[in-house]
Amino acid sequence: MIQQVKELSQSEVTLGAGTLYGNLDRLLEAGFVATDGQETVDGRARRYYIITGDGEQTARAETARLSQLAAKAKRVLGS
């Protein structure tokens, strides 16, 4: 996930392990993601997650909200 965030953001976002796992715990608690298995790779536990229906709905709504906010900012700045 850390590498994927870096690639998707074209290295503009660097996600630390503590930030990632803290956020995953909050997303699990809120019901926005669910665990989807676990395995041990090179002696380390690797957990897999899947977005839930509520998580997808919330992500779509937040994306729309941020898009509207960006459009308002562009209007204010005259872009």
Distance bins in CASP14 RR format, pairs under 12 A and 6 or more apart:
PFRMAT RR
TARGET T0000
AUTHOR 0000-0000-0000
RMODE 2
METHOD distances of the structure
MODEL  1
1 7 0 0 0 0 0 1 0 0 0 0 0
1 8 0 0 0 0 0 1 0 0 0 0 0
1 13 0 0 0 0 0 1 0 0 0 0 0
1 15 1 0 0 1 0 0 0 0 0 0 0
1 16 0 0 0 0 1 0 0 0 0 0 0
1 17 0 0 0 0 1 0 0 0 0 0 0
1 18 0 0 0 0 0 1 0 0 0 0 0
1 19 0 0 0 0 0 1 0 0 0 0 0
1 20 1 0 1 0 0 0 0 0 0 0 0
1 21 0 0 0 0 1 0 0 0 0 0 0
1 23 0 0 0 0 1 0 0 0 0 0 0
1 24 0 0 0 0 1 0 0 0 0 0 0
1 27 0 0 0 0 0 1 0 0 0 0 0
1 33 0 0 0 0 0 1 0 0 0 0 0
1 46 0 0 0 0 0 1 0 0 0 0 0
1 47 0 0 0 0 0 1 0 0 0 0 0
1 48 0 0 0 0 0 1 0 0 0 0 0
1 49 0 0 0 0 1 0 0 0 0 0 0
2 8 0 0 0 0 0 1 0 0 0 0 0
2 9 0 0 0 0 0 1 0 0 0 0 0
2 11 0 0 0 0 0 1 0 0 0 0 0
2 13 0 0 0 0 1 0 0 0 0 0 0
2 14 0 0 0 0 1 0 0 0 0 0 0
2 15 1 0 1 0 0 0 0 0 0 0 0
2 16 1 0 0 1 0 0 0 0 0 0 0
2 17 1 0 0 1 0 0 0 0 0 0 0
2 18 0 0 0 0 1 0 0 0 0 0 0
2 19 0 0 0 0 1 0 0 0 0 0 0
2 20 1 0 0 1 0 0 0 0 0 0 0
2 21 0 0 0 0 0 1 0 0 0 0 0
2 23 0 0 0 0 0 1 0 0 0 0 0
2 24 0 0 0 0 0 1 0 0 0 0 0
3 9 0 0 0 0 0 1 0 0 0 0 0
3 11 0 0 0 0 0 1 0 0 0 0 0
3 13 0 0 0 0 0 1 0 0 0 0 0
3 14 0 0 0 0 0 1 0 0 0 0 0
3 15 0 0 0 0 1 0 0 0 0 0 0
3 16 0 0 0 0 0 1 0 0 0 0 0
3 17 0 0 0 0 0 1 0 0 0 0 0
3 20 0 0 0 0 0 1 0 0 0 0 0
4 13 0 0 0 0 0 1 0 0 0 0 0
4 15 0 0 0 0 1 0 0 0 0 0 0
4 20 0 0 0 0 0 1 0 0 0 0 0
5 11 0 0 0 0 1 0 0 0 0 0 0
5 12 0 0 0 0 1 0 0 0 0 0 0
5 13 1 0 1 0 0 0 0 0 0 0 0
5 14 0 0 0 0 1 0 0 0 0 0 0
5 15 1 0 1 0 0 0 0 0 0 0 0
5 16 0 0 0 0 1 0 0 0 0 0 0
5 17 0 0 0 0 0 1 0 0 0 0 0
5 19 0 0 0 0 1 0 0 0 0 0 0
5 20 0 0 0 0 1 0 0 0 0 0 0
5 23 0 0 0 0 0 1 0 0 0 0 0
6 12 0 0 0 0 1 0 0 0 0 0 0
6 13 1 0 0 1 0 0 0 0 0 0 0
6 14 1 0 0 1 0 0 0 0 0 0 0
6 15 1 0 0 1 0 0 0 0 0 0 0
6 16 0 0 0 0 0 1 0 0 0 0 0
6 20 0 0 0 0 0 1 0 0 0 0 0
7 13 0 0 0 0 1 0 0 0 0 0 0
7 14 0 0 0 0 0 1 0 0 0 0 0
7 15 0 0 0 0 0 1 0 0 0 0 0
8 15 0 0 0 0 0 1 0 0 0 0 0
9 15 0 0 0 0 1 0 0 0 0 0 0
13 19 0 0 0 0 0 1 0 0 0 0 0
13 20 0 0 0 0 0 1 0 0 0 0 0
14 20 0 0 0 0 0 1 0 0 0 0 0
15 21 0 0 0 0 0 1 0 0 0 0 0
15 22 0 0 0 0 0 1 0 0 0 0 0
15 23 0 0 0 0 1 0 0 0 0 0 0
15 24 0 0 0 0 0 1 0 0 0 0 0
16 22 0 0 0 0 1 0 0 0 0 0 0
16 23 0 0 0 0 0 1 0 0 0 0 0
16 24 0 0 0 0 0 1 0 0 0 0 0
17 23 0 0 0 0 0 1 0 0 0 0 0
17 24 0 0 0 0 0 1 0 0 0 0 0
17 44 0 0 0 0 0 1 0 0 0 0 0
18 24 0 0 0 0 1 0 0 0 0 0 0
18 25 0 0 0 0 1 0 0 0 0 0 0
18 26 0 0 0 0 0 1 0 0 0 0 0
19 25 0 0 0 0 0 1 0 0 0 0 0
19 26 0 0 0 0 0 1 0 0 0 0 0
20 26 0 0 0 0 0 1 0 0 0 0 0
20 27 0 0 0 0 0 1 0 0 0 0 0
20 33 0 0 0 0 0 1 0 0 0 0 0
20 47 0 0 0 0 0 1 0 0 0 0 0
20 49 0 0 0 0 0 1 0 0 0 0 0
21 27 0 0 0 0 0 1 0 0 0 0 0
21 28 0 0 0 0 0 1 0 0 0 0 0
21 45 0 0 0 0 0 1 0 0 0 0 0
21 47 0 0 0 0 1 0 0 0 0 0 0
21 49 0 0 0 0 0 1 0 0 0 0 0
22 28 0 0 0 0 1 0 0 0 0 0 0
22 29 0 0 0 0 0 1 0 0 0 0 0
22 33 0 0 0 0 0 1 0 0 0 0 0
23 29 0 0 0 0 0 1 0 0 0 0 0
23 30 0 0 0 0 0 1 0 0 0 0 0
23 32 0 0 0 0 0 1 0 0 0 0 0
23 33 0 0 0 0 1 0 0 0 0 0 0
23 49 0 0 0 0 0 1 0 0 0 0 0
24 30 0 0 0 0 0 1 0 0 0 0 0
24 31 0 0 0 0 0 1 0 0 0 0 0
24 32 0 0 0 0 1 0 0 0 0 0 0
24 33 1 0 0 1 0 0 0 0 0 0 0
24 34 0 0 0 0 0 1 0 0 0 0 0
24 35 0 0 0 0 1 0 0 0 0 0 0
24 47 0 0 0 0 1 0 0 0 0 0 0
24 48 0 0 0 0 0 1 0 0 0 0 0
24 49 1 0 0 1 0 0 0 0 0 0 0
24 50 0 0 0 0 0 1 0 0 0 0 0
24 51 0 0 0 0 0 1 0 0 0 0 0
25 31 0 0 0 0 0 1 0 0 0 0 0
25 32 0 0 0 0 0 1 0 0 0 0 0
25 33 0 0 0 0 1 0 0 0 0 0 0
25 35 0 0 0 0 0 1 0 0 0 0 0
25 47 0 0 0 0 0 1 0 0 0 0 0
25 49 0 0 0 0 0 1 0 0 0 0 0
26 32 0 0 0 0 1 0 0 0 0 0 0
26 33 0 0 0 0 1 0 0 0 0 0 0
27 33 1 0 1 0 0 0 0 0 0 0 0
27 34 0 0 0 0 1 0 0 0 0 0 0
27 35 0 0 0 0 0 1 0 0 0 0 0
27 49 1 0 0 1 0 0 0 0 0 0 0
27 50 0 0 0 0 0 1 0 0 0 0 0
27 51 0 0 0 0 1 0 0 0 0 0 0
27 52 0 0 0 0 1 0 0 0 0 0 0
27 54 0 0 0 0 0 1 0 0 0 0 0
27 55 1 0 0 1 0 0 0 0 0 0 0
27 56 0 0 0 0 0 1 0 0 0 0 0
27 58 0 0 0 0 1 0 0 0 0 0 0
27 59 0 0 0 0 0 1 0 0 0 0 0
28 34 1 0 0 1 0 0 0 0 0 0 0
28 35 1 0 0 1 0 0 0 0 0 0 0
28 36 0 0 0 0 0 1 0 0 0 0 0
28 47 0 0 0 0 0 1 0 0 0 0 0
28 49 1 0 0 1 0 0 0 0 0 0 0
28 50 0 0 0 0 0 1 0 0 0 0 0
28 51 0 0 0 0 0 1 0 0 0 0 0
28 52 0 0 0 0 1 0 0 0 0 0 0
28 54 0 0 0 0 0 1 0 0 0 0 0
28 55 0 0 0 0 0 1 0 0 0 0 0
30 51 0 0 0 0 0 1 0 0 0 0 0
30 52 0 0 0 0 1 0 0 0 0 0 0
30 54 0 0 0 0 1 0 0 0 0 0 0
30 55 0 0 0 0 1 0 0 0 0 0 0
30 58 0 0 0 0 1 0 0 0 0 0 0
30 59 0 0 0 0 0 1 0 0 0 0 0
31 49 0 0 0 0 0 1 0 0 0 0 0
31 50 0 0 0 0 0 1 0 0 0 0 0
31 51 0 0 0 0 1 0 0 0 0 0 0
31 52 1 0 1 0 0 0 0 0 0 0 0
31 53 0 0 0 0 1 0 0 0 0 0 0
31 54 1 0 1 0 0 0 0 0 0 0 0
31 55 1 0 0 1 0 0 0 0 0 0 0
31 56 0 0 0 0 0 1 0 0 0 0 0
31 57 0 0 0 0 0 1 0 0 0 0 0
31 58 0 0 0 0 1 0 0 0 0 0 0
32 49 0 0 0 0 1 0 0 0 0 0 0
32 50 0 0 0 0 0 1 0 0 0 0 0
32 51 1 0 0 1 0 0 0 0 0 0 0
32 52 1 0 1 0 0 0 0 0 0 0 0
32 53 0 0 0 0 1 0 0 0 0 0 0
32 54 1 0 1 0 0 0 0 0 0 0 0
32 55 1 1 0 0 0 0 0 0 0 0 0
32 56 0 0 0 0 1 0 0 0 0 0 0
32 57 0 0 0 0 1 0 0 0 0 0 0
32 58 1 0 1 0 0 0 0 0 0 0 0
32 59 1 0 0 1 0 0 0 0 0 0 0
32 60 0 0 0 0 0 1 0 0 0 0 0
32 61 0 0 0 0 0 1 0 0 0 0 0
32 62 0 0 0 0 0 1 0 0 0 0 0
33 47 0 0 0 0 0 1 0 0 0 0 0
33 48 0 0 0 0 0 1 0 0 0 0 0
33 49 1 0 1 0 0 0 0 0 0 0 0
33 50 1 0 0 1 0 0 0 0 0 0 0
33 51 1 0 1 0 0 0 0 0 0 0 0
33 52 1 0 0 1 0 0 0 0 0 0 0
33 53 0 0 0 0 1 0 0 0 0 0 0
33 54 0 0 0 0 1 0 0 0 0 0 0
33 55 1 0 0 1 0 0 0 0 0 0 0
33 56 0 0 0 0 1 0 0 0 0 0 0
33 58 0 0 0 0 0 1 0 0 0 0 0
33 59 0 0 0 0 0 1 0 0 0 0 0
34 47 0 0 0 0 0 1 0 0 0 0 0
34 48 0 0 0 0 1 0 0 0 0 0 0
34 49 1 0 0 1 0 0 0 0 0 0 0
34 50 1 0 1 0 0 0 0 0 0 0 0
34 51 0 0 0 0 1 0 0 0 0 0 0
34 52 1 0 1 0 0 0 0 0 0 0 0
34 53 0 0 0 0 1 0 0 0 0 0 0
34 54 0 0 0 0 0 1 0 0 0 0 0
34 55 0 0 0 0 1 0 0 0 0 0 0
34 56 0 0 0 0 0 1 0 0 0 0 0
35 45 0 0 0 0 0 1 0 0 0 0 0
35 46 0 0 0 0 0 1 0 0 0 0 0
35 47 1 0 0 1 0 0 0 0 0 0 0
35 48 1 0 0 1 0 0 0 0 0 0 0
35 49 1 0 0 1 0 0 0 0 0 0 0
35 50 1 0 0 1 0 0 0 0 0 0 0
35 51 0 0 0 0 0 1 0 0 0 0 0
35 52 0 0 0 0 0 1 0 0 0 0 0
36 46 0 0 0 0 0 1 0 0 0 0 0
36 47 0 0 0 0 1 0 0 0 0 0 0
36 48 1 0 1 0 0 0 0 0 0 0 0
36 49 1 0 1 0 0 0 0 0 0 0 0
36 50 1 0 1 0 0 0 0 0 0 0 0
36 51 0 0 0 0 1 0 0 0 0 0 0
36 52 0 0 0 0 0 1 0 0 0 0 0
37 45 0 0 0 0 0 1 0 0 0 0 0
37 46 0 0 0 0 1 0 0 0 0 0 0
37 47 1 0 0 1 0 0 0 0 0 0 0
37 48 1 0 1 0 0 0 0 0 0 0 0
37 49 0 0 0 0 1 0 0 0 0 0 0
37 50 0 0 0 0 1 0 0 0 0 0 0
38 44 0 0 0 0 0 1 0 0 0 0 0
38 45 1 0 0 1 0 0 0 0 0 0 0
38 46 1 0 0 1 0 0 0 0 0 0 0
38 47 1 0 1 0 0 0 0 0 0 0 0
38 48 1 0 0 1 0 0 0 0 0 0 0
38 49 0 0 0 0 0 1 0 0 0 0 0
39 45 1 0 0 1 0 0 0 0 0 0 0
39 46 1 0 1 0 0 0 0 0 0 0 0
39 47 0 0 0 0 1 0 0 0 0 0 0
39 48 0 0 0 0 1 0 0 0 0 0 0
40 46 1 0 0 1 0 0 0 0 0 0 0
40 47 0 0 0 0 0 1 0 0 0 0 0
41 47 0 0 0 0 0 1 0 0 0 0 0
41 48 0 0 0 0 0 1 0 0 0 0 0
49 55 0 0 0 0 0 1 0 0 0 0 0
50 56 0 0 0 0 0 1 0 0 0 0 0
51 57 0 0 0 0 1 0 0 0 0 0 0
51 58 0 0 0 0 1 0 0 0 0 0 0
51 59 1 0 0 1 0 0 0 0 0 0 0
51 60 0 0 0 0 0 1 0 0 0 0 0
52 58 0 0 0 0 1 0 0 0 0 0 0
52 59 0 0 0 0 0 1 0 0 0 0 0
53 59 0 0 0 0 1 0 0 0 0 0 0
53 60 0 0 0 0 1 0 0 0 0 0 0
53 61 0 0 0 0 0 1 0 0 0 0 0
54 60 0 0 0 0 0 1 0 0 0 0 0
54 61 0 0 0 0 0 1 0 0 0 0 0
55 61 0 0 0 0 1 0 0 0 0 0 0
55 62 0 0 0 0 1 0 0 0 0 0 0
55 63 0 0 0 0 0 1 0 0 0 0 0
56 62 0 0 0 0 0 1 0 0 0 0 0
56 63 0 0 0 0 0 1 0 0 0 0 0
57 63 0 0 0 0 0 1 0 0 0 0 0
57 64 0 0 0 0 0 1 0 0 0 0 0
58 64 0 0 0 0 0 1 0 0 0 0 0
58 65 0 0 0 0 0 1 0 0 0 0 0
59 65 0 0 0 0 0 1 0 0 0 0 0
59 66 0 0 0 0 0 1 0 0 0 0 0
60 66 0 0 0 0 0 1 0 0 0 0 0
60 67 0 0 0 0 0 1 0 0 0 0 0
61 67 0 0 0 0 0 1 0 0 0 0 0
61 68 0 0 0 0 0 1 0 0 0 0 0
62 68 0 0 0 0 0 1 0 0 0 0 0
62 69 0 0 0 0 0 1 0 0 0 0 0
63 69 0 0 0 0 0 1 0 0 0 0 0
63 70 0 0 0 0 0 1 0 0 0 0 0
64 70 0 0 0 0 0 1 0 0 0 0 0
64 71 0 0 0 0 0 1 0 0 0 0 0
65 71 0 0 0 0 0 1 0 0 0 0 0
65 72 0 0 0 0 0 1 0 0 0 0 0
66 72 0 0 0 0 0 1 0 0 0 0 0
66 73 0 0 0 0 0 1 0 0 0 0 0
67 73 0 0 0 0 0 1 0 0 0 0 0
67 74 0 0 0 0 0 1 0 0 0 0 0
68 74 0 0 0 0 0 1 0 0 0 0 0
68 75 0 0 0 0 0 1 0 0 0 0 0
69 75 0 0 0 0 0 1 0 0 0 0 0
69 76 0 0 0 0 0 1 0 0 0 0 0
70 76 0 0 0 0 0 1 0 0 0 0 0
70 77 0 0 0 0 0 1 0 0 0 0 0
70 79 0 0 0 0 0 1 0 0 0 0 0
71 77 0 0 0 0 0 1 0 0 0 0 0
71 78 0 0 0 0 0 1 0 0 0 0 0
71 79 0 0 0 0 1 0 0 0 0 0 0
72 78 0 0 0 0 0 1 0 0 0 0 0
72 79 0 0 0 0 0 1 0 0 0 0 0
73 79 0 0 0 0 1 0 0 0 0 0 0
END
